Amino acid sequence: MPTLYVENVPKDLYEALRARAKANRASIAAEVVSLLRENVPTAGELARRKKIVKRILHVRSQGPKTGRFPTAEEMIREDRSR
């Protein structure tokens, strides 16, 4: 596994990271890895997101089957009639 060294970390940021690690009962290194996993998408994650966006755009391009989208009032009435 590759190693990452970070220099010149501001003191307040380091203290916040240390406090977060302590709260999560983890080492500072483990906390940094956790934060990176949560916030830096991998190539696989980016591909998955693009696929989802493509599917969403396809669904949106289909438009409503009735020719128009129902109003909020119509949706509430429909739901109450069930």
LOLODREN-573264 format. One record per residue: x, y, z of N, C-alpha, C in turn; residue in three letters; residue number from 1. Coordinates in Angstrom, 2 decimals. Each point is the difference from the previous one (the first is absolute). Layout:
REM residues N
<pt><n_xx>X</n_xx><n_yy>Y</n_yy><n_zz>Z</n_zz><ca_xx>X</ca_xx><ca_yy>Y</ca_yy><ca_zz>Z</ca_zz><c_xx>X</c_xx><c_yy>Y</c_yy><c_zz>Z</c_zz><type>ALA</type><seq>NUM</seq></pt>
...
REM end
This chain:
REM residues 82
<pt><n_xx>0.85</n_xx><n_yy>-1.17</n_yy><n_zz>0.00</n_zz><ca_xx>-0.85</ca_xx><ca_yy>1.17</ca_yy><ca_zz>0.00</ca_zz><c_xx>0.90</c_xx><c_yy>1.24</c_yy><c_zz>0.00</c_zz><type>MET</type><seq>1</seq></pt>
<pt><n_xx>-0.28</n_xx><n_yy>0.96</n_yy><n_zz>-0.86</n_zz><ca_xx>0.82</ca_xx><ca_yy>1.22</ca_yy><ca_zz>-0.04</ca_zz><c_xx>-0.10</c_xx><c_yy>0.81</c_yy><c_zz>1.30</c_zz><type>PRO</type><seq>2</seq></pt>
<pt><n_xx>1.03</n_xx><n_yy>0.77</n_yy><n_zz>0.26</n_zz><ca_xx>0.05</ca_xx><ca_yy>0.86</ca_yy><ca_zz>1.18</ca_zz><c_xx>-0.10</c_xx><c_yy>1.45</c_yy><c_zz>-0.44</c_zz><type>THR</type><seq>3</seq></pt>
<pt><n_xx>-0.73</n_xx><n_yy>0.78</n_yy><n_zz>0.76</n_zz><ca_xx>-0.18</ca_xx><ca_yy>1.43</ca_yy><ca_zz>-0.30</ca_zz><c_xx>0.50</c_xx><c_yy>0.81</c_yy><c_zz>1.18</c_zz><type>LEU</type><seq>4</seq></pt>
<pt><n_xx>0.91</n_xx><n_yy>0.91</n_yy><n_zz>-0.26</n_zz><ca_xx>0.49</ca_xx><ca_yy>0.90</ca_yy><ca_zz>1.04</ca_zz><c_xx>-0.52</c_xx><c_yy>1.40</c_yy><c_zz>-0.30</c_zz><type>TYR</type><seq>5</seq></pt>
<pt><n_xx>-0.46</n_xx><n_yy>0.68</n_yy><n_zz>1.03</n_zz><ca_xx>-0.53</ca_xx><ca_yy>1.35</ca_yy><ca_zz>-0.17</ca_zz><c_xx>0.79</c_xx><c_yy>0.93</c_yy><c_zz>0.92</c_zz><type>VAL</type><seq>6</seq></pt>
<pt><n_xx>0.53</n_xx><n_yy>1.06</n_yy><n_zz>-0.58</n_zz><ca_xx>0.77</ca_xx><ca_yy>0.96</ca_yy><ca_zz>0.77</ca_zz><c_xx>-0.75</c_xx><c_yy>1.32</c_yy><c_zz>0.08</c_zz><type>GLU</type><seq>7</seq></pt>
<pt><n_xx>0.40</n_xx><n_yy>0.82</n_yy><n_zz>0.94</n_zz><ca_xx>-0.51</ca_xx><ca_yy>1.36</ca_yy><ca_zz>0.16</ca_zz><c_xx>-1.51</c_xx><c_yy>0.05</c_yy><c_zz>0.23</c_zz><type>ASN</type><seq>8</seq></pt>
<pt><n_xx>-0.49</n_xx><n_yy>-0.92</n_yy><n_zz>0.83</n_zz><ca_xx>-1.42</ca_xx><ca_yy>0.00</ca_yy><ca_zz>0.35</ca_zz><c_xx>-0.20</c_xx><c_yy>1.10</c_yy><c_zz>1.05</c_zz><type>VAL</type><seq>9</seq></pt>
<pt><n_xx>-0.94</n_xx><n_yy>0.93</n_yy><n_zz>-0.23</n_zz><ca_xx>-0.25</ca_xx><ca_yy>1.04</ca_yy><ca_zz>1.00</ca_zz><c_xx>-0.37</c_xx><c_yy>-0.62</c_yy><c_zz>1.36</c_zz><type>PRO</type><seq>10</seq></pt>
<pt><n_xx>0.47</n_xx><n_yy>0.64</n_yy><n_zz>1.06</n_zz><ca_xx>-0.19</ca_xx><ca_yy>-0.55</ca_yy><ca_zz>1.34</ca_zz><c_xx>-1.47</c_xx><c_yy>-0.19</c_yy><c_zz>0.35</c_zz><type>LYS</type><seq>11</seq></pt>
<pt><n_xx>-0.84</n_xx><n_yy>0.96</n_yy><n_zz>-0.35</n_zz><ca_xx>-1.42</ca_xx><ca_yy>-0.13</ca_yy><ca_zz>0.34</ca_zz><c_xx>-0.66</c_xx><c_yy>-1.16</c_yy><c_zz>-0.76</c_zz><type>ASP</type><seq>12</seq></pt>
<pt><n_xx>0.41</n_xx><n_yy>-0.22</n_yy><n_zz>-1.23</n_zz><ca_xx>-0.52</ca_xx><ca_yy>-1.12</ca_yy><ca_zz>-0.79</ca_zz><c_xx>0.47</c_xx><c_yy>-1.32</c_yy><c_zz>0.61</c_zz><type>LEU</type><seq>13</seq></pt>
<pt><n_xx>1.26</n_xx><n_yy>-0.07</n_yy><n_zz>0.39</n_zz><ca_xx>0.54</ca_xx><ca_yy>-1.21</ca_yy><ca_zz>0.63</ca_zz><c_xx>-0.73</c_xx><c_yy>-0.30</c_yy><c_zz>1.30</c_zz><type>TYR</type><seq>14</seq></pt>
<pt><n_xx>-0.24</n_xx><n_yy>1.02</n_yy><n_zz>0.80</n_zz><ca_xx>-0.71</ca_xx><ca_yy>-0.20</ca_yy><ca_zz>1.28</ca_zz><c_xx>-1.43</c_xx><c_yy>-0.49</c_yy><c_zz>-0.25</c_zz><type>GLU</type><seq>15</seq></pt>
<pt><n_xx>-0.66</n_xx><n_yy>0.56</n_yy><n_zz>-1.01</n_zz><ca_xx>-1.35</ca_xx><ca_yy>-0.45</ca_yy><ca_zz>-0.32</ca_zz><c_xx>0.01</c_xx><c_yy>-1.45</c_yy><c_zz>-0.47</c_zz><type>ALA</type><seq>16</seq></pt>
<pt><n_xx>0.99</n_xx><n_yy>-0.36</n_yy><n_zz>-0.79</n_zz><ca_xx>0.13</ca_xx><ca_yy>-1.37</ca_yy><ca_zz>-0.48</ca_zz><c_xx>0.28</c_xx><c_yy>-0.95</c_yy><c_zz>1.17</c_zz><type>LEU</type><seq>17</seq></pt>
<pt><n_xx>0.86</n_xx><n_yy>0.42</n_yy><n_zz>0.90</n_zz><ca_xx>0.32</ca_xx><ca_yy>-0.83</ca_yy><ca_zz>1.16</ca_zz><c_xx>-1.23</c_xx><c_yy>-0.20</c_yy><c_zz>0.88</c_zz><type>ARG</type><seq>18</seq></pt>
<pt><n_xx>-0.77</n_xx><n_yy>1.07</n_yy><n_zz>0.20</n_zz><ca_xx>-1.22</ca_xx><ca_yy>-0.11</ca_yy><ca_zz>0.81</ca_zz><c_xx>-1.02</c_xx><c_yy>-0.92</c_yy><c_zz>-0.67</c_zz><type>ALA</type><seq>19</seq></pt>
<pt><n_xx>-0.12</n_xx><n_yy>0.11</n_yy><n_zz>-1.32</n_zz><ca_xx>-0.93</ca_xx><ca_yy>-0.86</ca_yy><ca_zz>-0.74</ca_zz><c_xx>0.43</c_xx><c_yy>-1.46</c_yy><c_zz>0.10</c_zz><type>ARG</type><seq>20</seq></pt>
<pt><n_xx>1.29</n_xx><n_yy>-0.26</n_yy><n_zz>-0.13</n_zz><ca_xx>0.52</ca_xx><ca_yy>-1.36</ca_yy><ca_zz>0.11</ca_zz><c_xx>-0.27</c_xx><c_yy>-0.56</c_yy><c_zz>1.39</c_zz><type>ALA</type><seq>21</seq></pt>
<pt><n_xx>0.22</n_xx><n_yy>0.81</n_yy><n_zz>1.01</n_zz><ca_xx>-0.23</ca_xx><ca_yy>-0.43</ca_yy><ca_zz>1.37</ca_zz><c_xx>-1.48</c_xx><c_yy>-0.33</c_yy><c_zz>0.22</c_zz><type>LYS</type><seq>22</seq></pt>
<pt><n_xx>-0.88</n_xx><n_yy>0.85</n_yy><n_zz>-0.52</n_zz><ca_xx>-1.44</ca_xx><ca_yy>-0.22</ca_yy><ca_zz>0.15</ca_zz><c_xx>-0.44</c_xx><c_yy>-1.29</c_yy><c_zz>-0.70</c_zz><type>ALA</type><seq>23</seq></pt>
<pt><n_xx>0.67</n_xx><n_yy>-0.35</n_yy><n_zz>-1.09</n_zz><ca_xx>-0.32</ca_xx><ca_yy>-1.21</ca_yy><ca_zz>-0.74</ca_zz><c_xx>0.84</c_xx><c_yy>-1.20</c_yy><c_zz>0.44</c_zz><type>ASN</type><seq>24</seq></pt>
<pt><n_xx>0.80</n_xx><n_yy>0.20</n_yy><n_zz>1.03</n_zz><ca_xx>0.88</ca_xx><ca_yy>-1.05</ca_yy><ca_zz>0.52</ca_zz><c_xx>0.88</c_xx><c_yy>-0.59</c_yy><c_zz>-1.10</c_zz><type>ARG</type><seq>25</seq></pt>
<pt><n_xx>0.61</n_xx><n_yy>0.89</n_yy><n_zz>-0.74</n_zz><ca_xx>0.87</ca_xx><ca_yy>-0.40</ca_yy><ca_zz>-1.11</ca_zz><c_xx>1.30</c_xx><c_yy>0.78</c_yy><c_zz>0.07</c_zz><type>ALA</type><seq>26</seq></pt>
<pt><n_xx>0.98</n_xx><n_yy>-0.50</n_yy><n_zz>-0.71</n_zz><ca_xx>1.25</ca_xx><ca_yy>0.74</ca_yy><ca_zz>-0.10</ca_zz><c_xx>-0.20</c_xx><c_yy>1.17</c_yy><c_zz>-0.96</c_zz><type>SER</type><seq>27</seq></pt>
<pt><n_xx>0.90</n_xx><n_yy>0.94</n_yy><n_zz>0.03</n_zz><ca_xx>-0.08</ca_xx><ca_yy>1.12</ca_yy><ca_zz>-0.92</ca_zz><c_xx>0.11</c_xx><c_yy>-0.50</c_yy><c_zz>-1.44</c_zz><type>ILE</type><seq>28</seq></pt>
<pt><n_xx>0.89</n_xx><n_yy>-0.95</n_yy><n_zz>-0.24</n_zz><ca_xx>0.16</ca_xx><ca_yy>-0.55</ca_yy><ca_zz>-1.36</ca_zz><c_xx>-1.29</c_xx><c_yy>-0.67</c_yy><c_zz>-0.47</c_zz><type>ALA</type><seq>29</seq></pt>
<pt><n_xx>-0.63</n_xx><n_yy>-0.79</n_yy><n_zz>0.88</n_zz><ca_xx>-1.25</ca_xx><ca_yy>-0.66</ca_yy><ca_zz>-0.37</ca_zz><c_xx>-1.09</c_xx><c_yy>1.03</c_yy><c_zz>-0.28</c_zz><type>ALA</type><seq>30</seq></pt>
<pt><n_xx>-0.01</n_xx><n_yy>1.05</n_yy><n_zz>0.78</n_zz><ca_xx>-1.01</ca_xx><ca_yy>1.05</ca_yy><ca_zz>-0.21</ca_zz><c_xx>0.21</c_xx><c_yy>0.71</c_yy><c_zz>-1.33</c_zz><type>GLU</type><seq>31</seq></pt>
<pt><n_xx>1.25</n_xx><n_yy>0.26</n_yy><n_zz>-0.35</n_zz><ca_xx>0.31</ca_xx><ca_yy>0.63</ca_yy><ca_zz>-1.29</ca_zz><c_xx>-0.45</c_xx><c_yy>-0.90</c_yy><c_zz>-1.15</c_zz><type>VAL</type><seq>32</seq></pt>
<pt><n_xx>0.29</n_xx><n_yy>-1.29</n_yy><n_zz>0.10</n_zz><ca_xx>-0.43</ca_xx><ca_yy>-0.93</ca_yy><ca_zz>-1.05</ca_zz><c_xx>-1.52</c_xx><c_yy>-0.02</c_yy><c_zz>-0.10</c_zz><type>VAL</type><seq>33</seq></pt>
<pt><n_xx>-0.68</n_xx><n_yy>-0.01</n_yy><n_zz>1.13</n_zz><ca_xx>-1.47</ca_xx><ca_yy>0.02</ca_yy><ca_zz>0.01</ca_zz><c_xx>-0.53</c_xx><c_yy>1.26</c_yy><c_zz>-0.68</c_zz><type>SER</type><seq>34</seq></pt>
<pt><n_xx>0.58</n_xx><n_yy>1.14</n_yy><n_zz>0.31</n_zz><ca_xx>-0.43</ca_xx><ca_yy>1.26</ca_yy><ca_zz>-0.61</ca_zz><c_xx>0.27</c_xx><c_yy>0.01</c_yy><c_zz>-1.51</c_zz><type>LEU</type><seq>35</seq></pt>
<pt><n_xx>1.14</n_xx><n_yy>-0.54</n_yy><n_zz>-0.40</n_zz><ca_xx>0.31</ca_xx><ca_yy>-0.07</ca_yy><ca_zz>-1.43</ca_zz><c_xx>-0.99</c_xx><c_yy>-0.92</c_yy><c_zz>-0.72</c_zz><type>LEU</type><seq>36</seq></pt>
<pt><n_xx>-0.33</n_xx><n_yy>-1.13</n_yy><n_zz>0.61</n_zz><ca_xx>-0.98</ca_xx><ca_yy>-0.92</ca_yy><ca_zz>-0.63</ca_zz><c_xx>-1.35</c_xx><c_yy>0.67</c_yy><c_zz>-0.17</c_zz><type>ARG</type><seq>37</seq></pt>
<pt><n_xx>-0.41</n_xx><n_yy>0.78</n_yy><n_zz>0.99</n_zz><ca_xx>-1.30</ca_xx><ca_yy>0.68</ca_yy><ca_zz>-0.05</ca_zz><c_xx>-0.03</c_xx><c_yy>1.14</c_yy><c_zz>-1.02</c_zz><type>GLU</type><seq>38</seq></pt>
<pt><n_xx>1.14</n_xx><n_yy>0.63</n_yy><n_zz>-0.23</n_zz><ca_xx>-0.01</ca_xx><ca_yy>1.26</ca_yy><ca_zz>-0.76</ca_zz><c_xx>0.76</c_xx><c_yy>0.01</c_yy><c_zz>-1.31</c_zz><type>ASN</type><seq>39</seq></pt>
<pt><n_xx>0.76</n_xx><n_yy>-1.04</n_yy><n_zz>-0.31</n_zz><ca_xx>0.74</ca_xx><ca_yy>-0.03</ca_yy><ca_zz>-1.25</ca_zz><c_xx>-0.47</c_xx><c_yy>-1.20</c_yy><c_zz>-0.81</c_zz><type>VAL</type><seq>40</seq></pt>
<pt><n_xx>-0.78</n_xx><n_yy>0.24</n_yy><n_zz>-1.03</n_zz><ca_xx>-0.53</ca_xx><ca_yy>-1.13</ca_yy><ca_zz>-0.77</ca_zz><c_xx>1.08</c_xx><c_yy>-0.68</c_yy><c_zz>-0.84</c_zz><type>PRO</type><seq>41</seq></pt>
<pt><n_xx>-0.07</n_xx><n_yy>-1.32</n_yy><n_zz>-0.05</n_zz><ca_xx>0.92</ca_xx><ca_yy>-0.79</ca_yy><ca_zz>-0.82</ca_zz><c_xx>-0.52</c_xx><c_yy>0.00</c_yy><c_zz>-1.44</c_zz><type>THR</type><seq>42</seq></pt>
<pt><n_xx>0.78</n_xx><n_yy>-0.55</n_yy><n_zz>-0.90</n_zz><ca_xx>-0.43</ca_xx><ca_yy>-0.09</ca_yy><ca_zz>-1.40</ca_zz><c_xx>-1.27</c_xx><c_yy>-0.84</c_yy><c_zz>-0.11</c_zz><type>ALA</type><seq>43</seq></pt>
<pt><n_xx>-0.08</n_xx><n_yy>-1.07</n_yy><n_zz>0.78</n_zz><ca_xx>-1.19</ca_xx><ca_yy>-0.84</ca_yy><ca_zz>-0.01</ca_zz><c_xx>-1.23</c_xx><c_yy>0.74</c_yy><c_zz>0.49</c_zz><type>GLY</type><seq>44</seq></pt>
<pt><n_xx>0.18</n_xx><n_yy>0.81</n_yy><n_zz>1.06</n_zz><ca_xx>-1.12</ca_xx><ca_yy>0.78</ca_yy><ca_zz>0.54</ca_zz><c_xx>-0.45</c_xx><c_yy>1.05</c_yy><c_zz>-1.01</c_zz><type>GLU</type><seq>45</seq></pt>
<pt><n_xx>0.94</n_xx><n_yy>0.65</n_yy><n_zz>-0.67</n_zz><ca_xx>-0.37</ca_xx><ca_yy>1.00</ca_yy><ca_zz>-1.01</ca_zz><c_xx>-0.77</c_xx><c_yy>-0.65</c_yy><c_zz>-1.15</c_zz><type>LEU</type><seq>46</seq></pt>
<pt><n_xx>0.42</n_xx><n_yy>-1.19</n_yy><n_zz>-0.41</n_zz><ca_xx>-0.70</ca_xx><ca_yy>-0.72</ca_yy><ca_zz>-1.07</ca_zz><c_xx>-1.42</c_xx><c_yy>-0.35</c_yy><c_zz>0.45</c_zz><type>ALA</type><seq>47</seq></pt>
<pt><n_xx>-0.14</n_xx><n_yy>-0.44</n_yy><n_zz>1.25</n_zz><ca_xx>-1.33</ca_xx><ca_yy>-0.33</ca_yy><ca_zz>0.53</ca_zz><c_xx>-0.90</c_xx><c_yy>1.22</c_yy><c_zz>0.02</c_zz><type>ARG</type><seq>48</seq></pt>
<pt><n_xx>0.55</n_xx><n_yy>1.14</n_yy><n_zz>0.42</n_zz><ca_xx>-0.79</ca_xx><ca_yy>1.24</ca_yy><ca_zz>0.04</ca_zz><c_xx>-0.43</c_xx><c_yy>0.42</c_yy><c_zz>-1.40</c_zz><type>ARG</type><seq>49</seq></pt>
<pt><n_xx>0.92</n_xx><n_yy>-0.11</n_yy><n_zz>-0.97</n_zz><ca_xx>-0.34</ca_xx><ca_yy>0.37</ca_yy><ca_zz>-1.38</ca_zz><c_xx>-1.11</c_xx><c_yy>-0.88</c_yy><c_zz>-0.53</c_zz><type>LYS</type><seq>50</seq></pt>
<pt><n_xx>0.05</n_xx><n_yy>-1.28</n_yy><n_zz>0.34</n_zz><ca_xx>-1.04</ca_xx><ca_yy>-0.93</ca_yy><ca_zz>-0.44</ca_zz><c_xx>-1.35</c_xx><c_yy>0.39</c_yy><c_zz>0.60</c_zz><type>LYS</type><seq>51</seq></pt>
<pt><n_xx>-0.02</n_xx><n_yy>0.37</n_yy><n_zz>1.26</n_zz><ca_xx>-1.23</ca_xx><ca_yy>0.42</ca_yy><ca_zz>0.66</ca_zz><c_xx>-0.55</c_xx><c_yy>1.27</c_yy><c_zz>-0.63</c_zz><type>ILE</type><seq>52</seq></pt>
<pt><n_xx>0.87</n_xx><n_yy>0.97</n_yy><n_zz>-0.25</n_zz><ca_xx>-0.44</ca_xx><ca_yy>1.25</ca_yy><ca_zz>-0.62</ca_zz><c_xx>-0.57</c_xx><c_yy>-0.27</c_yy><c_zz>-1.39</c_zz><type>VAL</type><seq>53</seq></pt>
<pt><n_xx>0.64</n_xx><n_yy>-0.88</n_yy><n_zz>-0.73</n_zz><ca_xx>-0.49</ca_xx><ca_yy>-0.35</ca_yy><ca_zz>-1.34</ca_zz><c_xx>-1.40</c_xx><c_yy>-0.61</c_yy><c_zz>0.09</c_zz><type>LYS</type><seq>54</seq></pt>
<pt><n_xx>-0.22</n_xx><n_yy>-0.90</n_yy><n_zz>0.97</n_zz><ca_xx>-1.32</ca_xx><ca_yy>-0.60</ca_yy><ca_zz>0.18</ca_zz><c_xx>-1.04</c_xx><c_yy>1.04</c_yy><c_zz>0.39</c_zz><type>ARG</type><seq>55</seq></pt>
<pt><n_xx>0.38</n_xx><n_yy>0.92</n_yy><n_zz>0.89</n_zz><ca_xx>-0.92</ca_xx><ca_yy>1.06</ca_yy><ca_zz>0.42</ca_zz><c_xx>-0.39</c_xx><c_yy>0.87</c_yy><c_zz>-1.19</c_zz><type>ILE</type><seq>56</seq></pt>
<pt><n_xx>0.98</n_xx><n_yy>0.39</n_yy><n_zz>-0.79</n_zz><ca_xx>-0.28</ca_xx><ca_yy>0.84</ca_yy><ca_zz>-1.17</ca_zz><c_xx>-0.89</c_xx><c_yy>-0.74</c_yy><c_zz>-1.00</c_zz><type>LEU</type><seq>57</seq></pt>
<pt><n_xx>0.21</n_xx><n_yy>-1.29</n_yy><n_zz>-0.14</n_zz><ca_xx>-0.85</ca_xx><ca_yy>-0.80</ca_yy><ca_zz>-0.90</ca_zz><c_xx>-1.44</c_xx><c_yy>0.00</c_yy><c_zz>0.50</c_zz><type>HIS</type><seq>58</seq></pt>
<pt><n_xx>-0.19</n_xx><n_yy>-0.23</n_yy><n_zz>1.29</n_zz><ca_xx>-1.35</ca_xx><ca_yy>-0.01</ca_yy><ca_zz>0.57</ca_zz><c_xx>-0.65</c_xx><c_yy>1.36</c_yy><c_zz>-0.16</c_zz><type>VAL</type><seq>59</seq></pt>
<pt><n_xx>0.76</n_xx><n_yy>1.07</n_yy><n_zz>0.27</n_zz><ca_xx>-0.55</ca_xx><ca_yy>1.35</ca_yy><ca_zz>-0.13</ca_zz><c_xx>-0.37</c_xx><c_yy>0.31</c_yy><c_zz>-1.45</c_zz><type>ARG</type><seq>60</seq></pt>
<pt><n_xx>0.76</n_xx><n_yy>-0.53</n_yy><n_zz>-0.95</n_zz><ca_xx>-0.28</ca_xx><ca_yy>0.28</ca_yy><ca_zz>-1.41</ca_zz><c_xx>-1.28</c_xx><c_yy>-0.68</c_yy><c_zz>-0.47</c_zz><type>SER</type><seq>61</seq></pt>
<pt><n_xx>-0.42</n_xx><n_yy>-1.04</n_yy><n_zz>0.71</n_zz><ca_xx>-1.22</ca_xx><ca_yy>-0.72</ca_yy><ca_zz>-0.36</ca_zz><c_xx>-1.24</c_xx><c_yy>0.87</c_yy><c_zz>0.25</c_zz><type>GLN</type><seq>62</seq></pt>
<pt><n_xx>0.09</n_xx><n_yy>0.86</n_yy><n_zz>0.99</n_zz><ca_xx>-1.14</ca_xx><ca_yy>0.86</ca_yy><ca_zz>0.32</ca_zz><c_xx>-1.12</c_xx><c_yy>-0.80</c_yy><c_zz>0.66</c_zz><type>GLY</type><seq>63</seq></pt>
<pt><n_xx>-1.01</n_xx><n_yy>0.67</n_yy><n_zz>0.46</n_zz><ca_xx>-1.12</ca_xx><ca_yy>-0.69</ca_yy><ca_zz>0.64</ca_zz><c_xx>-0.82</c_xx><c_yy>-0.76</c_yy><c_zz>-1.04</c_zz><type>PRO</type><seq>64</seq></pt>
<pt><n_xx>-0.60</n_xx><n_yy>-1.11</n_yy><n_zz>0.40</n_zz><ca_xx>-0.79</ca_xx><ca_yy>-0.82</ca_yy><ca_zz>-0.91</ca_zz><c_xx>-1.34</c_xx><c_yy>0.65</c_yy><c_zz>-0.33</c_zz><type>LYS</type><seq>65</seq></pt>
<pt><n_xx>-0.45</n_xx><n_yy>0.90</n_yy><n_zz>0.84</n_zz><ca_xx>-1.30</ca_xx><ca_yy>0.64</ca_yy><ca_zz>-0.21</ca_zz><c_xx>0.10</c_xx><c_yy>1.25</c_yy><c_zz>-0.87</c_zz><type>THR</type><seq>66</seq></pt>
<pt><n_xx>1.18</n_xx><n_yy>0.38</n_yy><n_zz>-0.39</n_zz><ca_xx>0.18</ca_xx><ca_yy>1.22</ca_yy><ca_zz>-0.79</ca_zz><c_xx>0.39</c_xx><c_yy>1.20</c_yy><c_zz>0.84</c_zz><type>GLY</type><seq>67</seq></pt>
<pt><n_xx>-0.22</n_xx><n_yy>-0.11</n_yy><n_zz>1.29</n_zz><ca_xx>0.41</ca_xx><ca_yy>1.08</ca_yy><ca_zz>0.90</ca_zz><c_xx>0.19</c_xx><c_yy>-0.57</c_yy><c_zz>1.40</c_zz><type>ARG</type><seq>68</seq></pt>
<pt><n_xx>0.73</n_xx><n_yy>0.71</n_yy><n_zz>0.80</n_zz><ca_xx>0.18</ca_xx><ca_yy>-0.43</ca_yy><ca_zz>1.38</ca_zz><c_xx>-1.19</c_xx><c_yy>0.44</c_yy><c_zz>0.83</c_zz><type>PHE</type><seq>69</seq></pt>
<pt><n_xx>-0.46</n_xx><n_yy>-0.85</n_yy><n_zz>0.93</n_zz><ca_xx>-1.14</ca_xx><ca_yy>0.40</ca_yy><ca_zz>0.84</ca_zz><c_xx>0.43</c_xx><c_yy>1.08</c_yy><c_zz>0.99</c_zz><type>PRO</type><seq>70</seq></pt>
<pt><n_xx>-0.97</n_xx><n_yy>0.81</n_yy><n_zz>0.39</n_zz><ca_xx>0.28</ca_xx><ca_yy>1.02</ca_yy><ca_zz>1.02</ca_zz><c_xx>0.07</c_xx><c_yy>-0.68</c_yy><c_zz>1.35</c_zz><type>THR</type><seq>71</seq></pt>
<pt><n_xx>0.51</n_xx><n_yy>0.70</n_yy><n_zz>0.99</n_zz><ca_xx>0.08</ca_xx><ca_yy>-0.55</ca_yy><ca_zz>1.35</ca_zz><c_xx>-1.40</c_xx><c_yy>-0.33</c_yy><c_zz>0.51</c_zz><type>ALA</type><seq>72</seq></pt>
<pt><n_xx>-0.94</n_xx><n_yy>0.86</n_yy><n_zz>-0.30</n_zz><ca_xx>-1.38</ca_xx><ca_yy>-0.23</ca_yy><ca_zz>0.43</ca_zz><c_xx>-0.56</c_xx><c_yy>-1.29</c_yy><c_zz>-0.62</c_zz><type>GLU</type><seq>73</seq></pt>
<pt><n_xx>0.26</n_xx><n_yy>-0.22</n_yy><n_zz>-1.26</n_zz><ca_xx>-0.47</ca_xx><ca_yy>-1.22</ca_yy><ca_zz>-0.67</ca_zz><c_xx>0.63</c_xx><c_yy>-1.25</c_yy><c_zz>0.61</c_zz><type>GLU</type><seq>74</seq></pt>
<pt><n_xx>1.28</n_xx><n_yy>0.09</n_yy><n_zz>0.32</n_zz><ca_xx>0.67</ca_xx><ca_yy>-1.15</ca_yy><ca_zz>0.60</ca_zz><c_xx>-0.56</c_xx><c_yy>-0.31</c_yy><c_zz>1.39</c_zz><type>MET</type><seq>75</seq></pt>
<pt><n_xx>-0.30</n_xx><n_yy>1.05</n_yy><n_zz>0.77</n_zz><ca_xx>-0.57</ca_xx><ca_yy>-0.21</ca_yy><ca_zz>1.33</ca_zz><c_xx>-1.38</c_xx><c_yy>-0.63</c_yy><c_zz>-0.12</c_zz><type>ILE</type><seq>76</seq></pt>
<pt><n_xx>-0.82</n_xx><n_yy>0.51</n_yy><n_zz>-0.91</n_zz><ca_xx>-1.34</ca_xx><ca_yy>-0.58</ca_yy><ca_zz>-0.21</ca_zz><c_xx>0.09</c_xx><c_yy>-1.46</c_yy><c_zz>-0.42</c_zz><type>ARG</type><seq>77</seq></pt>
<pt><n_xx>0.91</n_xx><n_yy>-0.30</n_yy><n_zz>-0.91</n_zz><ca_xx>0.17</ca_xx><ca_yy>-1.38</ca_yy><ca_zz>-0.44</ca_zz><c_xx>0.41</c_xx><c_yy>-0.91</c_yy><c_zz>1.15</c_zz><type>GLU</type><seq>78</seq></pt>
<pt><n_xx>0.91</n_xx><n_yy>0.51</n_yy><n_zz>0.83</n_zz><ca_xx>0.47</ca_xx><ca_yy>-0.79</ca_yy><ca_zz>1.13</ca_zz><c_xx>-1.14</c_xx><c_yy>-0.24</c_yy><c_zz>1.01</c_zz><type>ASP</type><seq>79</seq></pt>
<pt><n_xx>-0.80</n_xx><n_yy>1.01</n_yy><n_zz>0.23</n_zz><ca_xx>-1.12</ca_xx><ca_yy>-0.14</ca_yy><ca_zz>0.96</ca_zz><c_xx>-1.08</c_xx><c_yy>-0.94</c_yy><c_zz>-0.52</c_zz><type>ARG</type><seq>80</seq></pt>
<pt><n_xx>-0.14</n_xx><n_yy>-0.11</n_yy><n_zz>-1.30</n_zz><ca_xx>-1.06</ca_xx><ca_yy>-0.85</ca_yy><ca_zz>-0.56</ca_zz><c_xx>0.38</c_xx><c_yy>-1.48</c_yy><c_zz>0.03</c_zz><type>SER</type><seq>81</seq></pt>
<pt><n_xx>1.21</n_xx><n_yy>-0.35</n_yy><n_zz>0.38</n_zz><ca_xx>0.43</ca_xx><ca_yy>-1.40</ca_yy><ca_zz>0.04</ca_zz><c_xx>-0.53</c_xx><c_yy>-0.70</c_yy><c_zz>1.20</c_zz><type>ARG</type><seq>82</seq></pt>
REM end
